[in-house]
Amino acid sequence: GHDSDVAGNVYAGADADAGAVRAQTSENVVTASWVGFRSSQCGGLIRYEWALLRRDAFAVTPMGSIGVLMRDDDSDGGNGNGGSNGAGSLQALMHLEPGGVYAVELTATPGCTDPDGHPP
C-alpha cells in the first residue's frame, strides 16, 4: 500500500459512528458502514466496492458498488484530519440465511490507480 493510505473500520448496520452493532437486523437487506479510510493520492477516495462473504469462504455476491453512499469522515471530532469520502454506508436487498455468519469485504479506490500515486 501507499504510505498515506489508511484502512478504516467496517461495521454491520447503517451507523458506523455508533460502532456497536455486530449483526444484521433483517433477513432481506444487508447494511454496513465504515469510517476512518484515508488516501492522499490524487484527491482522495473516489469509489468503494464491496462483496458479501459467508464464513465458509465463498462469495455470496461479486464485488460491486451497488447501494454505496460515500461521505466525508468527520469522526476526528472536527480536528481537520477527516478524509475526503473517508466514510460511507451500503444498503442492498439480499436474502440472508438466519443464523448465517457473513462478512463484508470492502475495497477503497483513490482518485488514481498508478502504483506511484501519480495522476494517470
Biopython code that builds the backbone (N, CA, C, O; Angstrom):
import numpy as np
from Bio.PDB.StructureBuilder import StructureBuilder

atoms = [
    (1, "GLY", "N", (0.806, -1.192, 0.000)),
    (1, "GLY", "CA", (0.000, 0.000, 0.000)),
    (1, "GLY", "C", (0.848, 1.254, 0.000)),
    (1, "GLY", "O", (2.063, 1.198, 0.190)),
    (2, "HIS", "N", (0.215, 2.356, -0.210)),
    (2, "HIS", "CA", (0.850, 3.662, -0.248)),
    (2, "HIS", "C", (1.023, 4.166, 1.179)),
    (2, "HIS", "O", (0.192, 3.881, 2.041)),
    (3, "ASP", "N", (2.093, 4.913, 1.436)),
    (3, "ASP", "CA", (2.373, 5.390, 2.793)),
    (3, "ASP", "C", (1.211, 6.167, 3.385)),
    (3, "ASP", "O", (0.984, 6.122, 4.595)),
    (4, "SER", "N", (0.473, 6.878, 2.542)),
    (4, "SER", "CA", (-0.580, 7.750, 3.046)),
    (4, "SER", "C", (-1.955, 7.089, 3.020)),
    (4, "SER", "O", (-2.963, 7.751, 3.268)),
    (5, "ASP", "N", (-2.007, 5.798, 2.724)),
    (5, "ASP", "CA", (-3.284, 5.086, 2.711)),
    (5, "ASP", "C", (-3.549, 4.466, 4.078)),
    (5, "ASP", "O", (-2.668, 3.840, 4.668)),
    (6, "VAL", "N", (-4.770, 4.647, 4.576)),
    (6, "VAL", "CA", (-5.157, 4.071, 5.856)),
    (6, "VAL", "C", (-6.481, 3.351, 5.673)),
    (6, "VAL", "O", (-7.444, 3.930, 5.171)),
    (7, "ALA", "N", (-6.530, 2.088, 6.079)),
    (7, "ALA", "CA", (-7.783, 1.331, 6.040)),
    (7, "ALA", "C", (-8.589, 1.654, 7.285)),
    (7, "ALA", "O", (-8.053, 1.672, 8.393)),
    (8, "GLY", "N", (-9.859, 1.906, 7.105)),
    (8, "GLY", "CA", (-10.728, 2.238, 8.229)),
    (8, "GLY", "C", (-11.363, 1.006, 8.843)),
    (8, "GLY", "O", (-10.876, -0.111, 8.666)),
    (9, "ASN", "N", (-12.445, 1.215, 9.560)),
    (9, "ASN", "CA", (-13.187, 0.141, 10.208)),
    (9, "ASN", "C", (-14.558, -0.002, 9.565)),
    (9, "ASN", "O", (-15.225, 0.987, 9.263)),
    (10, "VAL", "N", (-14.964, -1.249, 9.362)),
    (10, "VAL", "CA", (-16.253, -1.559, 8.750)),
    (10, "VAL", "C", (-17.144, -2.205, 9.805)),
    (10, "VAL", "O", (-16.704, -3.073, 10.558)),
    (11, "TYR", "N", (-18.404, -1.771, 9.848)),
    (11, "TYR", "CA", (-19.348, -2.262, 10.851)),
    (11, "TYR", "C", (-20.621, -2.762, 10.191)),
    (11, "TYR", "O", (-21.002, -2.297, 9.117)),
    (12, "ALA", "N", (-21.270, -3.707, 10.839)),
    (12, "ALA", "CA", (-22.625, -4.092, 10.430)),
    (12, "ALA", "C", (-23.559, -2.954, 10.819)),
    (12, "ALA", "O", (-23.325, -2.261, 11.809)),
    (13, "GLY", "N", (-24.608, -2.766, 10.044)),
    (13, "GLY", "CA", (-25.557, -1.705, 10.350)),
    (13, "GLY", "C", (-25.214, -0.415, 9.642)),
    (13, "GLY", "O", (-24.127, -0.267, 9.082)),
    (14, "ALA", "N", (-26.149, 0.520, 9.671)),
    (14, "ALA", "CA", (-26.044, 1.728, 8.859)),
    (14, "ALA", "C", (-25.316, 2.870, 9.543)),
    (14, "ALA", "O", (-25.048, 3.879, 8.892)),
    (15, "ASP", "N", (-24.982, 2.763, 10.821)),
    (15, "ASP", "CA", (-24.387, 3.883, 11.540)),
    (15, "ASP", "C", (-23.041, 3.502, 12.131)),
    (15, "ASP", "O", (-22.961, 3.038, 13.268)),
    (16, "ALA", "N", (-21.979, 3.702, 11.352)),
    (16, "ALA", "CA", (-20.640, 3.332, 11.827)),
    (16, "ALA", "C", (-20.227, 4.154, 13.025)),
    (16, "ALA", "O", (-19.416, 3.702, 13.834)),
    (17, "ASP", "N", (-20.770, 5.358, 13.156)),
    (17, "ASP", "CA", (-20.389, 6.195, 14.287)),
    (17, "ASP", "C", (-20.818, 5.558, 15.608)),
    (17, "ASP", "O", (-20.196, 5.789, 16.645)),
    (18, "ALA", "N", (-21.887, 4.754, 15.565)),
    (18, "ALA", "CA", (-22.312, 4.042, 16.777)),
    (18, "ALA", "C", (-21.330, 2.911, 17.076)),
    (18, "ALA", "O", (-20.956, 2.699, 18.230)),
    (19, "GLY", "N", (-20.916, 2.189, 16.041)),
    (19, "GLY", "CA", (-19.836, 1.228, 16.156)),
    (19, "GLY", "C", (-20.120, -0.024, 16.943)),
    (19, "GLY", "O", (-19.250, -0.891, 17.028)),
    (20, "ALA", "N", (-21.303, -0.164, 17.527)),
    (20, "ALA", "CA", (-21.542, -1.288, 18.428)),
    (20, "ALA", "C", (-22.319, -2.427, 17.780)),
    (20, "ALA", "O", (-22.366, -3.529, 18.328)),
    (21, "VAL", "N", (-22.925, -2.182, 16.631)),
    (21, "VAL", "CA", (-23.762, -3.203, 16.011)),
    (21, "VAL", "C", (-22.880, -4.279, 15.399)),
    (21, "VAL", "O", (-21.939, -3.975, 14.666)),
    (22, "ARG", "N", (-23.180, -5.521, 15.697)),
    (22, "ARG", "CA", (-22.363, -6.628, 15.188)),
    (22, "ARG", "C", (-23.179, -7.603, 14.342)),
    (22, "ARG", "O", (-22.647, -8.619, 13.894)),
    (23, "ALA", "N", (-24.461, -7.312, 14.116)),
    (23, "ALA", "CA", (-25.300, -8.264, 13.383)),
    (23, "ALA", "C", (-26.249, -7.517, 12.453)),
    (23, "ALA", "O", (-26.598, -6.362, 12.698)),
    (24, "GLN", "N", (-26.654, -8.182, 11.400)),
    (24, "GLN", "CA", (-27.677, -7.647, 10.509)),
    (24, "GLN", "C", (-29.025, -7.759, 11.217)),
    (24, "GLN", "O", (-29.261, -8.699, 11.977)),
    (25, "THR", "N", (-29.898, -6.802, 10.964)),
    (25, "THR", "CA", (-31.193, -6.804, 11.644)),
    (25, "THR", "C", (-32.327, -7.263, 10.738)),
    (25, "THR", "O", (-33.482, -7.300, 11.164)),
    (26, "SER", "N", (-32.013, -7.613, 9.499)),
    (26, "SER", "CA", (-33.034, -8.059, 8.559)),
    (26, "SER", "C", (-32.523, -9.265, 7.786)),
    (26, "SER", "O", (-31.324, -9.378, 7.528)),
    (27, "GLU", "N", (-33.424, -10.163, 7.417)),
    (27, "GLU", "CA", (-33.034, -11.299, 6.578)),
    (27, "GLU", "C", (-33.092, -10.937, 5.101)),
    (27, "GLU", "O", (-32.701, -11.742, 4.255)),
    (28, "ASN", "N", (-33.576, -9.730, 4.773)),
    (28, "ASN", "CA", (-33.776, -9.350, 3.373)),
    (28, "ASN", "C", (-32.952, -8.161, 2.910)),
    (28, "ASN", "O", (-32.980, -7.805, 1.733)),
    (29, "VAL", "N", (-32.213, -7.542, 3.835)),
    (29, "VAL", "CA", (-31.396, -6.379, 3.492)),
    (29, "VAL", "C", (-30.053, -6.509, 4.194)),
    (29, "VAL", "O", (-29.988, -6.829, 5.380)),
    (30, "VAL", "N", (-28.978, -6.256, 3.444)),
    (30, "VAL", "CA", (-27.658, -6.193, 4.073)),
    (30, "VAL", "C", (-27.278, -4.722, 4.198)),
    (30, "VAL", "O", (-27.406, -3.952, 3.247)),
    (31, "THR", "N", (-26.812, -4.348, 5.377)),
    (31, "THR", "CA", (-26.342, -2.981, 5.605)),
    (31, "THR", "C", (-24.969, -3.035, 6.259)),
    (31, "THR", "O", (-24.679, -3.925, 7.059)),
    (32, "ALA", "N", (-24.141, -2.080, 5.909)),
    (32, "ALA", "CA", (-22.828, -1.942, 6.536)),
    (32, "ALA", "C", (-22.427, -0.480, 6.442)),
    (32, "ALA", "O", (-22.974, 0.276, 5.638)),
    (33, "SER", "N", (-21.480, -0.095, 7.261)),
    (33, "SER", "CA", (-20.998, 1.279, 7.247)),
    (33, "SER", "C", (-19.540, 1.289, 7.662)),
    (33, "SER", "O", (-19.040, 0.325, 8.242)),
    (34, "TRP", "N", (-18.860, 2.389, 7.359)),
    (34, "TRP", "CA", (-17.432, 2.451, 7.631)),
    (34, "TRP", "C", (-16.993, 3.883, 7.892)),
    (34, "TRP", "O", (-17.620, 4.843, 7.444)),
    (35, "VAL", "N", (-15.899, 3.993, 8.631)),
    (35, "VAL", "CA", (-15.254, 5.276, 8.922)),
    (35, "VAL", "C", (-13.743, 5.063, 8.948)),
    (35, "VAL", "O", (-13.271, 3.940, 9.122)),
    (36, "GLY", "N", (-12.999, 6.137, 8.775)),
    (36, "GLY", "CA", (-11.561, 6.102, 9.002)),
    (36, "GLY", "C", (-10.697, 5.773, 7.814)),
    (36, "GLY", "O", (-9.487, 5.614, 7.976)),
    (37, "PHE", "N", (-11.263, 5.663, 6.615)),
    (37, "PHE", "CA", (-10.441, 5.407, 5.437)),
    (37, "PHE", "C", (-9.766, 6.707, 5.001)),
    (37, "PHE", "O", (-10.367, 7.779, 5.074)),
    (38, "ARG", "N", (-8.511, 6.606, 4.547)),
    (38, "ARG", "CA", (-7.748, 7.779, 4.131)),
    (38, "ARG", "C", (-6.921, 7.451, 2.891)),
    (38, "ARG", "O", (-6.434, 6.333, 2.730)),
    (39, "SER", "N", (-6.774, 8.440, 2.026)),
    (39, "SER", "CA", (-5.787, 8.368, 0.952)),
    (39, "SER", "C", (-5.466, 9.783, 0.514)),
    (39, "SER", "O", (-6.365, 10.576, 0.234)),
    (40, "SER", "N", (-4.178, 10.096, 0.456)),
    (40, "SER", "CA", (-3.773, 11.414, -0.045)),
    (40, "SER", "C", (-3.451, 11.349, -1.536)),
    (40, "SER", "O", (-3.013, 12.341, -2.119)),
    (41, "GLN", "N", (-3.663, 10.197, -2.149)),
    (41, "GLN", "CA", (-3.372, 10.038, -3.564)),
    (41, "GLN", "C", (-4.431, 10.736, -4.418)),
    (41, "GLN", "O", (-5.625, 10.478, -4.264)),
    (42, "CYS", "N", (-4.005, 11.596, -5.292)),
    (42, "CYS", "CA", (-4.858, 12.141, -6.362)),
    (42, "CYS", "C", (-6.223, 12.599, -5.870)),
    (42, "CYS", "O", (-7.242, 12.292, -6.488)),
    (43, "GLY", "N", (-6.248, 13.325, -4.768)),
    (43, "GLY", "CA", (-7.500, 13.918, -4.327)),
    (43, "GLY", "C", (-8.367, 13.045, -3.450)),
    (43, "GLY", "O", (-9.540, 13.358, -3.247)),
    (44, "GLY", "N", (-7.832, 11.963, -2.927)),
    (44, "GLY", "CA", (-8.610, 11.143, -2.002)),
    (44, "GLY", "C", (-9.330, 9.994, -2.673)),
    (44, "GLY", "O", (-9.005, 9.600, -3.793)),
    (45, "LEU", "N", (-10.318, 9.463, -1.967)),
    (45, "LEU", "CA", (-11.020, 8.255, -2.406)),
    (45, "LEU", "C", (-12.211, 8.606, -3.290)),
    (45, "LEU", "O", (-12.955, 9.545, -3.010)),
    (46, "ILE", "N", (-12.375, 7.839, -4.353)),
    (46, "ILE", "CA", (-13.456, 8.128, -5.291)),
    (46, "ILE", "C", (-14.449, 6.981, -5.447)),
    (46, "ILE", "O", (-15.505, 7.164, -6.053)),
    (47, "ARG", "N", (-14.131, 5.799, -4.908)),
    (47, "ARG", "CA", (-15.011, 4.654, -5.139)),
    (47, "ARG", "C", (-14.804, 3.604, -4.060)),
    (47, "ARG", "O", (-13.683, 3.360, -3.614)),
    (48, "TYR", "N", (-15.898, 2.993, -3.653)),
    (48, "TYR", "CA", (-15.852, 1.812, -2.786)),
    (48, "TYR", "C", (-16.559, 0.679, -3.512)),
    (48, "TYR", "O", (-17.563, 0.891, -4.192)),
    (49, "GLU", "N", (-16.025, -0.518, -3.360)),
    (49, "GLU", "CA", (-16.695, -1.714, -3.853)),
    (49, "GLU", "C", (-16.767, -2.715, -2.712)),
    (49, "GLU", "O", (-15.904, -2.741, -1.835)),
    (50, "TRP", "N", (-17.807, -3.537, -2.738)),
    (50, "TRP", "CA", (-17.995, -4.490, -1.644)),
    (50, "TRP", "C", (-18.485, -5.828, -2.183)),
    (50, "TRP", "O", (-19.041, -5.924, -3.277)),
    (51, "ALA", "N", (-18.262, -6.829, -1.389)),
    (51, "ALA", "CA", (-18.808, -8.163, -1.645)),
    (51, "ALA", "C", (-19.252, -8.741, -0.312)),
    (51, "ALA", "O", (-18.662, -8.451, 0.729)),
    (52, "LEU", "N", (-20.287, -9.555, -0.351)),
    (52, "LEU", "CA", (-20.741, -10.249, 0.851)),
    (52, "LEU", "C", (-20.167, -11.655, 0.829)),
    (52, "LEU", "O", (-20.303, -12.377, -0.159)),
    (53, "LEU", "N", (-19.525, -12.038, 1.927)),
    (53, "LEU", "CA", (-18.908, -13.356, 2.054)),
    (53, "LEU", "C", (-19.579, -14.122, 3.179)),
    (53, "LEU", "O", (-20.048, -13.535, 4.154)),
    (54, "ARG", "N", (-19.620, -15.449, 3.032)),
    (54, "ARG", "CA", (-20.062, -16.302, 4.143)),
    (54, "ARG", "C", (-18.849, -16.900, 4.826)),
    (54, "ARG", "O", (-17.772, -16.992, 4.237)),
    (55, "ARG", "N", (-19.032, -17.306, 6.072)),
    (55, "ARG", "CA", (-17.897, -17.810, 6.832)),
    (55, "ARG", "C", (-17.283, -19.046, 6.171)),
    (55, "ARG", "O", (-16.102, -19.328, 6.373)),
    (56, "ASP", "N", (-18.064, -19.782, 5.387)),
    (56, "ASP", "CA", (-17.484, -20.951, 4.716)),
    (56, "ASP", "C", (-16.709, -20.559, 3.470)),
    (56, "ASP", "O", (-16.403, -21.411, 2.636)),
    (57, "ALA", "N", (-16.382, -19.256, 3.333)),
    (57, "ALA", "CA", (-15.357, -18.755, 2.409)),
    (57, "ALA", "C", (-15.770, -18.634, 0.958)),
    (57, "ALA", "O", (-14.905, -18.520, 0.089)),
    (58, "PHE", "N", (-17.062, -18.655, 0.663)),
    (58, "PHE", "CA", (-17.414, -18.348, -0.718)),
    (58, "PHE", "C", (-18.125, -17.001, -0.773)),
    (58, "PHE", "O", (-18.793, -16.589, 0.176)),
    (59, "ALA", "N", (-17.965, -16.328, -1.907)),
    (59, "ALA", "CA", (-18.588, -15.016, -2.067)),
    (59, "ALA", "C", (-20.056, -15.194, -2.411)),
    (59, "ALA", "O", (-20.399, -15.935, -3.333)),
    (60, "VAL", "N", (-20.914, -14.521, -1.675)),
    (60, "VAL", "CA", (-22.339, -14.529, -1.967)),
    (60, "VAL", "C", (-22.630, -13.583, -3.127)),
    (60, "VAL", "O", (-23.526, -13.835, -3.933)),
    (61, "THR", "N", (-21.869, -12.498, -3.204)),
    (61, "THR", "CA", (-22.022, -11.530, -4.283)),
    (61, "THR", "C", (-20.659, -11.236, -4.890)),
    (61, "THR", "O", (-19.642, -11.367, -4.210)),
    (62, "PRO", "N", (-20.621, -10.839, -6.166)),
    (62, "PRO", "CA", (-19.364, -10.346, -6.730)),
    (62, "PRO", "C", (-19.078, -8.940, -6.203)),
    (62, "PRO", "O", (-19.975, -8.285, -5.671)),
    (63, "MET", "N", (-17.842, -8.472, -6.345)),
    (63, "MET", "CA", (-17.509, -7.108, -5.952)),
    (63, "MET", "C", (-18.317, -6.131, -6.792)),
    (63, "MET", "O", (-18.452, -6.311, -8.003)),
    (64, "GLY", "N", (-18.855, -5.098, -6.153)),
    (64, "GLY", "CA", (-19.613, -4.093, -6.872)),
    (64, "GLY", "C", (-19.875, -2.898, -5.978)),
    (64, "GLY", "O", (-19.561, -2.915, -4.788)),
    (65, "SER", "N", (-20.458, -1.857, -6.565)),
    (65, "SER", "CA", (-20.675, -0.628, -5.799)),
    (65, "SER", "C", (-22.158, -0.300, -5.627)),
    (65, "SER", "O", (-22.504, 0.820, -5.250)),
    (66, "ILE", "N", (-23.031, -1.263, -5.901)),
    (66, "ILE", "CA", (-24.469, -1.033, -5.747)),
    (66, "ILE", "C", (-24.802, -0.722, -4.292)),
    (66, "ILE", "O", (-24.356, -1.424, -3.384)),
    (67, "GLY", "N", (-25.581, 0.326, -4.075)),
    (67, "GLY", "CA", (-26.054, 0.659, -2.738)),
    (67, "GLY", "C", (-25.091, 1.452, -1.879)),
    (67, "GLY", "O", (-25.366, 1.686, -0.702)),
    (68, "VAL", "N", (-23.948, 1.877, -2.452)),
    (68, "VAL", "CA", (-22.936, 2.583, -1.667)),
    (68, "VAL", "C", (-23.212, 4.085, -1.652)),
    (68, "VAL", "O", (-23.478, 4.687, -2.692)),
    (69, "LEU", "N", (-23.147, 4.676, -0.471)),
    (69, "LEU", "CA", (-23.179, 6.134, -0.293)),
    (69, "LEU", "C", (-21.880, 6.539, 0.392)),
    (69, "LEU", "O", (-21.533, 5.997, 1.442)),
    (70, "MET", "N", (-21.163, 7.489, -0.199)),
    (70, "MET", "CA", (-19.918, 7.971, 0.392)),
    (70, "MET", "C", (-20.175, 9.290, 1.114)),
    (70, "MET", "O", (-21.070, 10.053, 0.748)),
    (71, "ARG", "N", (-19.367, 9.545, 2.153)),
    (71, "ARG", "CA", (-19.417, 10.836, 2.835)),
    (71, "ARG", "C", (-18.042, 11.131, 3.405)),
    (71, "ARG", "O", (-17.219, 10.231, 3.575)),
    (72, "ASP", "N", (-17.802, 12.399, 3.697)),
    (72, "ASP", "CA", (-16.539, 12.767, 4.333)),
    (72, "ASP", "C", (-16.522, 12.217, 5.753)),
    (72, "ASP", "O", (-17.555, 12.141, 6.418)),
    (73, "ASP", "N", (-15.340, 11.839, 6.200)),
    (73, "ASP", "CA", (-15.194, 11.261, 7.536)),
    (73, "ASP", "C", (-14.959, 12.385, 8.532)),
    (73, "ASP", "O", (-13.905, 13.020, 8.522)),
    (74, "ASP", "N", (-15.949, 12.632, 9.399)),
    (74, "ASP", "CA", (-15.798, 13.659, 10.424)),
    (74, "ASP", "C", (-15.606, 13.048, 11.807)),
    (74, "ASP", "O", (-15.851, 13.705, 12.818)),
    (75, "SER", "N", (-15.169, 11.789, 11.853)),
    (75, "SER", "CA", (-15.047, 11.081, 13.125)),
    (75, "SER", "C", (-13.882, 11.585, 13.971)),
    (75, "SER", "O", (-13.713, 11.146, 15.109)),
    (76, "ASP", "N", (-13.073, 12.506, 13.430)),
    (76, "ASP", "CA", (-11.959, 13.047, 14.216)),
    (76, "ASP", "C", (-12.411, 14.183, 15.131)),
    (76, "ASP", "O", (-11.582, 14.805, 15.795)),
    (77, "GLY", "N", (-13.696, 14.456, 15.173)),
    (77, "GLY", "CA", (-14.198, 15.496, 16.065)),
    (77, "GLY", "C", (-13.939, 16.904, 15.570)),
    (77, "GLY", "O", (-13.896, 17.844, 16.364)),
    (78, "GLY", "N", (-13.763, 17.061, 14.256)),
    (78, "GLY", "CA", (-13.583, 18.394, 13.693)),
    (78, "GLY", "C", (-12.173, 18.924, 13.785)),
    (78, "GLY", "O", (-11.966, 20.136, 13.721)),
    (79, "ASN", "N", (-11.186, 18.034, 13.935)),
    (79, "ASN", "CA", (-9.802, 18.478, 14.034)),
    (79, "ASN", "C", (-9.122, 18.673, 12.684)),
    (79, "ASN", "O", (-7.924, 18.949, 12.617)),
    (80, "GLY", "N", (-9.887, 18.529, 11.621)),
    (80, "GLY", "CA", (-9.323, 18.790, 10.307)),
    (80, "GLY", "C", (-8.606, 17.616, 9.678)),
    (80, "GLY", "O", (-8.023, 17.759, 8.603)),
    (81, "ASN", "N", (-8.634, 16.454, 10.319)),
    (81, "ASN", "CA", (-7.949, 15.283, 9.774)),
    (81, "ASN", "C", (-8.897, 14.315, 9.074)),
    (81, "ASN", "O", (-8.472, 13.259, 8.607)),
    (82, "GLY", "N", (-10.159, 14.664, 9.001)),
    (82, "GLY", "CA", (-11.129, 13.784, 8.362)),
    (82, "GLY", "C", (-10.825, 13.614, 6.889)),
    (82, "GLY", "O", (-10.404, 14.560, 6.224)),
    (83, "GLY", "N", (-11.039, 12.404, 6.373)),
    (83, "GLY", "CA", (-10.712, 12.124, 4.989)),
    (83, "GLY", "C", (-11.843, 12.454, 4.047)),
    (83, "GLY", "O", (-13.016, 12.274, 4.377)),
    (84, "SER", "N", (-11.485, 12.941, 2.867)),
    (84, "SER", "CA", (-12.474, 13.164, 1.831)),
    (84, "SER", "C", (-13.034, 11.809, 1.397)),
    (84, "SER", "O", (-12.281, 10.923, 0.992)),
    (85, "ASN", "N", (-14.344, 11.653, 1.482)),
    (85, "ASN", "CA", (-15.000, 10.377, 1.183)),
    (85, "ASN", "C", (-14.448, 9.235, 2.028)),
    (85, "ASN", "O", (-14.438, 8.088, 1.580)),
    (86, "GLY", "N", (-13.990, 9.529, 3.241)),
    (86, "GLY", "CA", (-13.379, 8.516, 4.087)),
    (86, "GLY", "C", (-14.356, 7.670, 4.871)),
    (86, "GLY", "O", (-13.955, 6.805, 5.650)),
    (87, "ALA", "N", (-15.651, 7.919, 4.665)),
    (87, "ALA", "CA", (-16.678, 7.157, 5.377)),
    (87, "ALA", "C", (-17.823, 6.881, 4.414)),
    (87, "ALA", "O", (-17.899, 7.466, 3.333)),
    (88, "GLY", "N", (-18.706, 5.989, 4.821)),
    (88, "GLY", "CA", (-19.845, 5.702, 3.963)),
    (88, "GLY", "C", (-20.672, 4.559, 4.502)),
    (88, "GLY", "O", (-20.456, 4.061, 5.607)),
    (89, "SER", "N", (-21.628, 4.163, 3.682)),
    (89, "SER", "CA", (-22.501, 3.060, 4.062)),
    (89, "SER", "C", (-23.003, 2.371, 2.813)),
    (89, "SER", "O", (-22.895, 2.897, 1.706)),
    (90, "LEU", "N", (-23.553, 1.185, 3.008)),
    (90, "LEU", "CA", (-24.183, 0.472, 1.907)),
    (90, "LEU", "C", (-25.464, -0.166, 2.408)),
    (90, "LEU", "O", (-25.589, -0.537, 3.575)),
    (91, "GLN", "N", (-26.402, -0.280, 1.498)),
    (91, "GLN", "CA", (-27.645, -0.993, 1.776)),
    (91, "GLN", "C", (-28.085, -1.653, 0.483)),
    (91, "GLN", "O", (-28.174, -0.996, -0.554)),
    (92, "ALA", "N", (-28.357, -2.939, 0.538)),
    (92, "ALA", "CA", (-28.754, -3.671, -0.657)),
    (92, "ALA", "C", (-29.718, -4.791, -0.295)),
    (92, "ALA", "O", (-29.575, -5.439, 0.742)),
    (93, "LEU", "N", (-30.697, -5.009, -1.159)),
    (93, "LEU", "CA", (-31.634, -6.119, -0.967)),
    (93, "LEU", "C", (-30.920, -7.428, -1.224)),
    (93, "LEU", "O", (-30.258, -7.594, -2.248)),
    (94, "MET", "N", (-31.056, -8.360, -0.290)),
    (94, "MET", "CA", (-30.378, -9.639, -0.408)),
    (94, "MET", "C", (-30.936, -10.595, 0.624)),
    (94, "MET", "O", (-31.209, -10.193, 1.755)),
    (95, "HIS", "N", (-31.108, -11.845, 0.257)),
    (95, "HIS", "CA", (-31.610, -12.818, 1.227)),
    (95, "HIS", "C", (-30.454, -13.351, 2.052)),
    (95, "HIS", "O", (-29.477, -13.865, 1.507)),
    (96, "LEU", "N", (-30.565, -13.228, 3.373)),
    (96, "LEU", "CA", (-29.565, -13.752, 4.296)),
    (96, "LEU", "C", (-30.162, -14.930, 5.048)),
    (96, "LEU", "O", (-31.301, -14.873, 5.510)),
    (97, "GLU", "N", (-29.385, -15.994, 5.166)),
    (97, "GLU", "CA", (-29.854, -17.166, 5.892)),
    (97, "GLU", "C", (-29.854, -16.884, 7.384)),
    (97, "GLU", "O", (-28.845, -16.423, 7.917)),
    (98, "PRO", "N", (-30.967, -17.151, 8.078)),
    (98, "PRO", "CA", (-30.982, -16.954, 9.534)),
    (98, "PRO", "C", (-29.868, -17.755, 10.198)),
    (98, "PRO", "O", (-29.697, -18.939, 9.910)),
    (99, "GLY", "N", (-29.127, -17.126, 11.069)),
    (99, "GLY", "CA", (-28.033, -17.795, 11.755)),
    (99, "GLY", "C", (-26.745, -17.870, 10.963)),
    (99, "GLY", "O", (-25.725, -18.317, 11.487)),
    (100, "GLY", "N", (-26.771, -17.438, 9.701)),
    (100, "GLY", "CA", (-25.556, -17.471, 8.887)),
    (100, "GLY", "C", (-24.552, -16.440, 9.377)),
    (100, "GLY", "O", (-24.928, -15.395, 9.907)),
    (101, "VAL", "N", (-23.266, -16.745, 9.195)),
    (101, "VAL", "CA", (-22.213, -15.818, 9.585)),
    (101, "VAL", "C", (-21.628, -15.210, 8.319)),
    (101, "VAL", "O", (-21.063, -15.911, 7.479)),
    (102, "TYR", "N", (-21.773, -13.896, 8.197)),
    (102, "TYR", "CA", (-21.372, -13.184, 6.993)),
    (102, "TYR", "C", (-20.319, -12.132, 7.310)),
    (102, "TYR", "O", (-20.170, -11.702, 8.454)),
    (103, "ALA", "N", (-19.594, -11.729, 6.279)),
    (103, "ALA", "CA", (-18.664, -10.612, 6.397)),
    (103, "ALA", "C", (-18.767, -9.778, 5.125)),
    (103, "ALA", "O", (-19.037, -10.302, 4.045)),
    (104, "VAL", "N", (-18.550, -8.487, 5.267)),
    (104, "VAL", "CA", (-18.492, -7.602, 4.109)),
    (104, "VAL", "C", (-17.027, -7.316, 3.806)),
    (104, "VAL", "O", (-16.287, -6.837, 4.665)),
    (105, "GLU", "N", (-16.616, -7.615, 2.572)),
    (105, "GLU", "CA", (-15.281, -7.253, 2.105)),
    (105, "GLU", "C", (-15.411, -5.906, 1.402)),
    (105, "GLU", "O", (-16.254, -5.747, 0.519)),
    (106, "LEU", "N", (-14.591, -4.947, 1.782)),
    (106, "LEU", "CA", (-14.692, -3.590, 1.247)),
    (106, "LEU", "C", (-13.347, -3.157, 0.692)),
    (106, "LEU", "O", (-12.318, -3.311, 1.350)),
    (107, "THR", "N", (-13.354, -2.612, -0.529)),
    (107, "THR", "CA", (-12.140, -2.036, -1.097)),
    (107, "THR", "C", (-12.396, -0.574, -1.432)),
    (107, "THR", "O", (-13.480, -0.210, -1.888)),
    (108, "ALA", "N", (-11.394, 0.251, -1.204)),
    (108, "ALA", "CA", (-11.478, 1.688, -1.485)),
    (108, "ALA", "C", (-10.487, 2.018, -2.589)),
    (108, "ALA", "O", (-9.364, 1.512, -2.594)),
    (109, "THR", "N", (-10.901, 2.870, -3.528)),
    (109, "THR", "CA", (-10.064, 3.234, -4.669)),
    (109, "THR", "C", (-9.784, 4.730, -4.639)),
    (109, "THR", "O", (-10.714, 5.534, -4.573)),
    (110, "PRO", "N", (-8.486, 5.118, -4.687)),
    (110, "PRO", "CA", (-8.170, 6.542, -4.735)),
    (110, "PRO", "C", (-8.405, 7.111, -6.132)),
    (110, "PRO", "O", (-8.713, 6.383, -7.075)),
    (111, "GLY", "N", (-8.252, 8.429, -6.239)),
    (111, "GLY", "CA", (-8.518, 9.116, -7.497)),
    (111, "GLY", "C", (-7.612, 8.708, -8.639)),
    (111, "GLY", "O", (-7.900, 9.010, -9.796)),
    (112, "CYS", "N", (-6.529, 8.029, -8.333)),
    (112, "CYS", "CA", (-5.683, 7.456, -9.385)),
    (112, "CYS", "C", (-5.279, 6.060, -8.945)),
    (112, "CYS", "O", (-5.319, 5.737, -7.758)),
    (113, "THR", "N", (-4.899, 5.255, -9.888)),
    (113, "THR", "CA", (-4.541, 3.880, -9.551)),
    (113, "THR", "C", (-3.095, 3.564, -9.902)),
    (113, "THR", "O", (-2.676, 2.410, -9.811)),
    (114, "ASP", "N", (-2.319, 4.580, -10.305)),
    (114, "ASP", "CA", (-0.897, 4.400, -10.566)),
    (114, "ASP", "C", (-0.212, 3.954, -9.271)),
    (114, "ASP", "O", (-0.444, 4.554, -8.222)),
    (115, "PRO", "N", (0.636, 2.901, -9.325)),
    (115, "PRO", "CA", (1.273, 2.406, -8.107)),
    (115, "PRO", "C", (2.117, 3.466, -7.385)),
    (115, "PRO", "O", (2.328, 3.374, -6.175)),
    (116, "ASP", "N", (2.594, 4.463, -8.123)),
    (116, "ASP", "CA", (3.417, 5.512, -7.522)),
    (116, "ASP", "C", (2.583, 6.694, -7.031)),
    (116, "ASP", "O", (3.132, 7.660, -6.502)),
    (117, "GLY", "N", (1.272, 6.626, -7.200)),
    (117, "GLY", "CA", (0.412, 7.681, -6.719)),
    (117, "GLY", "C", (0.360, 8.900, -7.611)),
    (117, "GLY", "O", (-0.061, 9.972, -7.175)),
    (118, "HIS", "N", (0.791, 8.750, -8.878)),
    (118, "HIS", "CA", (0.752, 9.890, -9.805)),
    (118, "HIS", "C", (-0.543, 9.876, -10.606)),
    (118, "HIS", "O", (-1.083, 8.806, -10.890)),
    (119, "PRO", "N", (-1.046, 11.046, -10.972)),
    (119, "PRO", "CA", (-2.258, 11.076, -11.809)),
    (119, "PRO", "C", (-2.018, 10.346, -13.121)),
    (119, "PRO", "O", (-0.899, 10.352, -13.635)),
    (120, "PRO", "N", (-3.040, 9.727, -13.663)),
    (120, "PRO", "CA", (-2.872, 8.992, -14.928)),
    (120, "PRO", "C", (-2.534, 9.936, -16.072)),
    (120, "PRO", "O", (-2.359, 9.492, -17.207)),
]
sb = StructureBuilder()
sb.init_structure("model")
sb.init_model(0)
sb.init_chain("A")
sb.init_seg("    ")
for serial, (resi, resn, name, xyz) in enumerate(atoms, 1):
    if name == "N":
        sb.init_residue(resn, " ", resi, " ")
    sb.init_atom(name, np.array(xyz, "f"), 0.0, 1.0, " ", f" {name:<3s}", serial, name[0])
structure = sb.get_structure()
